[in-house]
Amino acid sequence: MITAEMVKELRERTGAGMMDCKKALADANGNMEKAIELLREKGLAAAAKKAGRIAAEGLVDAYIHGDGRIGVLVEVNIETDFAAKNEDFKAFVKDIAMHIAASKPEYISRDEVPAEKVEKEKEILRAQALNEGKPEKIVDKMVEGRIDKFYKEICLLEQPFIKDPDKTIQQLLTEKIALIGENINIRRFVRFERGEGIEKKEENFAEEVMKQIGG
């Protein structure tokens, strides 16, 4: 028998609607874990269908690391202005900004990585493999494996989520689409790190102070 308490627990654990929870529990013969799995499968399938829909509303949010050393601006789009006010969506955007600050992605997805950058990396990886004494016939296969790792390091969607490394940002995104019920798109971001790209001059601190006071 499916009780109201079971439906309530399933709703709290998944965020799914009451009727969906009731049906999932019935289909799972009252097994809570199986019902969660059924809802997850249904949600992910629905999310895949939503992925092509236009998302032009959303939020631009910022994250500044405590000491002001790192700052991130990110734009995440969703289909409606109403959904943009959803607390789950706002928390997701904040998490993405924080993740970008910590994990330093360069691109959102593989599609954005310039072909010349990929080719250059392949050349470096190929030279490394040959220098390691690997046979020529397996070098190309090794390079493909290592270039896959390269993408996972620089592409936001393929990085492990800092709060839960067992899932990628893409998986987190898909879960949020399933939960909120609208397409979500991480459109663009910029990350600043204090002093990045500046060649810092090493100077004696005492000398620097003396210069400032005219000594």
C-alpha positions in Angstrom: 0.0 0.0 0.0 1.3 3.4 -1.0 0.9 5.8 2.0 0.9 9.6 2.1 4.1 9.5 4.2 5.8 7.5 1.4 4.7 10.0 -1.2 5.9 12.9 1.0 9.3 11.3 1.6 9.7 10.7 -2.2 8.8 14.3 -3.0 11.3 15.6 -0.4 14.1 13.4 -1.8 13.5 14.1 -5.5 11.6 17.4 -5.8 9.1 15.6 -8.2 5.4 16.4 -8.3 2.9 14.5 -6.1 1.2 12.6 -8.8 4.6 11.6 -10.4 5.7 10.3 -7.0 2.5 8.4 -6.4 2.8 6.7 -9.8 6.5 5.9 -9.4 5.9 4.3 -6.0 3.0 2.2 -7.5 5.2 1.1 -10.5 8.0 0.2 -8.0 5.6 -1.7 -5.7 6.4 0.6 -2.8 10.2 0.3 -3.1 11.5 3.8 -2.4 14.9 3.4 -4.1 13.4 1.9 -7.2 10.8 4.8 -7.3 13.7 7.3 -7.1 15.4 5.6 -10.0 12.2 5.6 -12.1 11.7 9.3 -11.5 15.3 10.0 -12.3 15.0 8.1 -15.6 11.8 9.9 -16.5 13.3 13.3 -15.6 16.5 12.7 -17.6 14.4 11.6 -20.6 12.3 14.7 -20.3 15.4 16.8 -19.9 16.8 15.5 -23.2 13.6 16.5 -25.0 13.8 20.1 -23.6 17.5 20.5 -24.5 16.6 22.0 -28.0 14.2 24.6 -26.7 15.2 28.3 -26.7 16.3 29.7 -23.4 16.7 33.5 -23.4 15.7 34.5 -19.9 17.9 33.7 -16.8 20.5 35.3 -14.7 23.9 37.0 -14.9 25.6 36.3 -11.5 28.9 37.0 -9.9 31.1 35.1 -7.5 34.1 36.8 -5.7 36.5 34.7 -3.8 36.7 35.8 -0.1 40.0 37.7 -0.4 39.1 39.4 -3.7 41.8 37.3 -5.5 39.4 35.6 -8.0 36.2 36.9 -9.6 33.7 35.2 -12.0 30.8 36.5 -14.0 28.5 33.9 -15.6 25.4 34.1 -17.7 23.0 31.1 -17.4 19.8 31.1 -19.5 16.4 29.5 -18.9 13.2 29.6 -20.8 11.0 31.8 -18.7 11.4 34.8 -16.4 9.3 33.0 -13.8 11.7 30.0 -13.7 14.7 32.4 -13.5 13.3 33.4 -10.0 13.3 29.7 -8.9 15.5 29.2 -5.9 16.9 25.9 -7.3 17.9 27.8 -10.5 19.5 30.7 -8.6 21.5 28.2 -6.5 22.6 26.4 -9.6 23.9 29.6 -11.2 25.8 30.4 -8.0 27.3 26.9 -7.9 28.4 27.3 -11.5 30.1 30.6 -10.8 31.8 29.1 -7.7 32.9 26.1 -9.7 34.4 28.2 -12.5 36.4 30.2 -9.8 37.8 27.0 -8.4 38.3 24.8 -11.5 39.5 27.4 -14.1 37.7 26.1 -17.2 38.7 27.8 -20.5 35.6 26.8 -22.6 32.1 25.6 -22.0 32.1 22.6 -24.3 34.4 20.8 -26.8 32.7 22.7 -29.7 34.2 25.9 -28.5 37.8 24.7 -28.4 39.7 26.1 -31.4 40.9 23.4 -33.8 44.4 24.8 -33.9 44.6 24.5 -30.1 43.6 20.8 -30.3 46.0 20.1 -33.0 48.9 21.7 -31.1 48.0 19.7 -28.0 47.9 16.5 -30.1 51.4 17.3 -31.4 52.7 17.7 -27.9 51.1 14.6 -26.7 52.4 12.6 -29.7 55.9 13.8 -29.0 55.6 12.9 -25.3 54.4 9.4 -26.2 57.2 8.8 -28.6 59.7 10.1 -26.1 58.4 7.6 -23.6 59.4 4.9 -26.1 55.9 3.9 -27.0 55.5 1.9 -30.3 54.4 4.0 -33.2 51.3 1.8 -33.8 49.8 2.6 -30.4 50.8 6.2 -30.2 47.7 7.6 -32.0 45.4 5.6 -29.7 47.3 7.0 -26.7 47.0 10.5 -28.0 43.2 10.1 -28.4 42.9 9.0 -24.8 45.1 11.8 -23.6 43.3 14.5 -25.7 40.0 13.3 -24.1 41.6 14.0 -20.7 42.7 17.4 -22.0 39.1 18.3 -22.9 37.9 17.2 -19.5 40.4 19.6 -17.9 39.5 22.7 -19.9 35.8 22.3 -20.8 33.3 23.3 -18.1 30.6 20.8 -18.9 33.1 17.9 -18.7 34.7 18.9 -15.4 33.8 17.1 -12.1 31.5 19.3 -10.0 33.5 20.7 -7.1 30.7 20.0 -4.6 30.1 16.5 -5.9 33.1 15.1 -8.0 31.1 11.9 -8.8 29.1 13.9 -11.3 30.1 16.3 -14.1 28.7 19.8 -14.7 26.8 18.3 -17.7 25.2 15.8 -15.4 24.4 18.5 -12.9 22.9 20.6 -15.7 20.7 17.7 -16.9 19.4 17.1 -13.4 18.5 20.7 -13.0 16.6 20.7 -16.4 14.7 17.6 -15.2 14.0 19.2 -11.8 12.9 22.6 -13.0 11.2 21.5 -16.2 12.7 24.0 -18.5 15.8 24.0 -20.8 18.9 25.6 -19.2 21.9 26.8 -21.0 25.3 27.9 -19.6 25.9 30.6 -22.2 29.2 32.4 -21.3 31.5 33.3 -18.5 34.6 35.3 -17.7 37.1 34.6 -14.9 39.5 37.1 -13.5 42.4 36.2 -11.3 44.3 39.1 -9.6 47.7 39.7 -11.3 47.1 37.1 -14.0 49.3 37.7 -17.0 51.3 40.4 -15.3 55.0 39.7 -15.1 55.7 40.5 -11.5 58.9 42.3 -10.6 60.7 40.9 -7.5 61.9 43.8 -5.4 63.3 44.1 -1.9 60.4 45.3 0.3 62.5 47.7 2.2 63.8 49.3 -1.0 60.2 49.6 -2.3 59.2 51.5 0.9 62.2 53.8 0.7 61.3 54.7 -2.9 57.7 55.6 -1.8 58.9 58.0 0.9 61.6 59.4 -1.3 64.5 58.0 0.7 
